Amino acid sequence: MNKSESKYFNTALRMDEALLALLEEKALEYITVKEICHQAGVNRSTFYLHYETISDLVNETLEMINQRFLSYFPQQEEEVLGNMGSREREDLVLVTREYLLPYLRFIRDNKKVYWAAFRNPGSMQAHTRYGDLKQHILGPILERFEVPAAHCPYYMAYYVEGIIAIVREWLRRDCTDEVEMIADIIESCVRPRNGSDEK
């Protein structure tokens, strides 16, 4: 990274942090570009050099938060993705507790920005963030269950939208219910039927 790129990155990071600080004080719809610039110590022209709208900044901030979370689990993620083809079918579930609990804790700890994304889904491209889940986890699981390729997008929509709905409701309740309870609910909803139901 050259000096110019580093300066651009550091300025963007300051604006990400400024947005997070402001979200601790008020809802997104009441935050202005002027306030973000003041908090970050930049001028309006710098803001518009980086973003067209506050929604663009929220998207970037969500991506930054997601990267922080993903950086906690690089080795475990490789292990999960690497052995997907060799695991028993009954062990193939959309989520496991070892990933679900930290994921939910992370959402709880960053609930203001996640809630902002849920409240403004159209302008914040919230659904594009689930591409890796669909490609690396859901896709291989559905393939192992021999779900026809034409059906896969519908299965993926069902699972992803279901998890999103549970998390949205939890956020609506200000994440007051215990993480373990939400994990139990998600697990019971996404675990496929076991082989004993098949003839």
Secondary structure, DSSP 8 states (H G I E B T S, - for coil): --HHHHHHHHHHHHHHHHHHHHHTTS-GGG--HHHHHHHHT--HHHHHHH-SSHHHHHHHHHHHHHHHHHTT-HHHHHHHHHTGGGS-GGG--S--HHHHHHHHHHHHHTHHHHHHHHHSHHHHTGGGGGHHIIIIIIHHHHHHTT--TTTHHHHHHHHHHHHHHHHHHHHHTTT-S-HHHHHHHHHHHH----GGG--
